[in-house]
Amino acid sequence: MPLAVIGILLRNRRKQAPEVQEVLTKYGDLILARSGVHDPERERGLITLTVEGSEEEITALQRELEDVSGTSAGTALLIDE
């Protein structure tokens, strides 16, 4: 099953965090590890996820994260054969 690393940038962490958390909870079974840092001077935050799931599930997670206004996400997909 594919592994992936997803980076999520929240431009306004306080405003976007609740909606991002809803998406992460929905896909919680895919998430193996999660790390987050924030920049208090600029109100932005960065979350990195290590996930395992089908390519379709990983893509759906990324798309839902990108649907949160002011949030961007990028994925590095690692096929484990």
C-alpha positions, 0 to 999 in steps of 0.5 A: 500500500502506498505511503505518502508525506503531505505538507499542509500550509495554513495561512491563518492558523487560528481561523483554518485549524478547526476545518483542517482538523475536521478533515484530518479526523475524517481521514484519521485511519490513514494517518501514521504520524503528524507534526506541526509548527507555527509562526506566531508572528505571521499567524501561519502554521505548517503540518506534516503528515505521514499517511498510508492508503490507496492512491485514491484515498491519499488524493482525496485527503489532499483535495479536501485539505486544499478545499479549506480556504487559505490552505495549500497542500502538497503530497510526495507519494512513495509507492511501496511494492 
